[in-house]
Amino acid sequence: MPQGGALRDAALRHLARFGTTRASLLRVLDRRIARWAREQAVLGAPPDRIAADAARAREEARGVADALVRDGVLDDAAFAASRARSLHRSGRSRRAIGAHLAAKGVEADTVDALLEDDADAELDAAVAFARRRKVGPFARAEAEGEQEGEQTDARHDPRILAAFARAGFSRDVAERALGLTAEEAEERVLALRRG
């Protein structure tokens, strides 16, 4: 059975390589315990003993995670804040960031406190999304007959609006981002990158 020391070492090795939450760390340790249980079954250990040892190891894993939280090594709020900033700069909406953090095991109240309702920040993220997709102010004049600097109005293109909707942006925010001039959009992207 994986002992507390081995589980702690595995947890610290994981934390040295990856930023994570308590829930994600527990999933990593649970997979390690499940792998140990499969190995024991192959070696012919009695199933009831394997199940009891695995249950004890899972309890020890929770103790290891709790100790790392108490020691400040594992901090869900700090992880969430860092990940939210990174995702926001890359053009993710508040909804997409909230879903990502929830999937990582960050509690809902932490996510709600972190993701304030800031219309300018959401517009900045939508502009970054438009830049990544090369639409709106970042579209190139490629269609035949278009002059340099002239572009079609992406604010009314259902495919582009649908891409923004799938990314979690409201129609209003998408239309505002798509309606910016190239200079305004570039300024917003640069300001977003500066933090």
Rosetta blueprint (number, residue, H / E / L):
1 M L
2 P L
3 Q L
4 G H
5 G H
6 A H
7 L H
8 R H
9 D H
10 A H
11 A H
12 L H
13 R H
14 H H
15 L H
16 A H
17 R H
18 F L
19 G L
20 T L
21 T L
22 R H
23 A H
24 S H
25 L H
26 L H
27 R H
28 V H
29 L H
30 D H
31 R H
32 R H
33 I H
34 A H
35 R H
36 W H
37 A H
38 R H
39 E H
40 Q H
41 A H
42 V H
43 L L
44 G L
45 A L
46 P L
47 P H
48 D H
49 R H
50 I H
51 A H
52 A H
53 D H
54 A H
55 A H
56 R H
57 A H
58 R H
59 E H
60 E H
61 A H
62 R H
63 G H
64 V H
65 A H
66 D H
67 A H
68 L H
69 V H
70 R H
71 D L
72 G L
73 V L
74 L L
75 D L
76 D H
77 A H
78 A H
79 F H
80 A H
81 A H
82 S H
83 R H
84 A H
85 R H
86 S H
87 L H
88 H H
89 R H
90 S L
91 G L
92 R L
93 S L
94 R H
95 R H
96 A H
97 I H
98 G H
99 A H
100 H H
101 L H
102 A H
103 A H
104 K L
105 G L
106 V L
107 E L
108 A H
109 D H
110 T H
111 V H
112 D H
113 A H
114 L H
115 L L
116 E L
117 D L
118 D L
119 A H
120 D H
121 A H
122 E H
123 L H
124 D H
125 A H
126 A H
127 V H
128 A H
129 F H
130 A H
131 R H
132 R H
133 R H
134 K L
135 V L
136 G H
137 P H
138 F H
139 A L
140 R L
141 A L
142 E L
143 A L
144 E L
145 G L
146 E L
147 Q L
148 E L
149 G L
150 E L
151 Q L
152 T L
153 D L
154 A H
155 R H
156 H H
157 D L
158 P H
159 R H
160 I H
161 L H
162 A H
163 A H
164 F H
165 A H
166 R H
167 A L
168 G L
169 F L
170 S L
171 R H
172 D H
173 V H
174 A H
175 E H
176 R H
177 A H
178 L H
179 G L
180 L L
181 T L
182 A H
183 E H
184 E H
185 A H
186 E H
187 E H
188 R H
189 V H
190 L H
191 A H
192 L H
193 R H
194 R H
195 G L
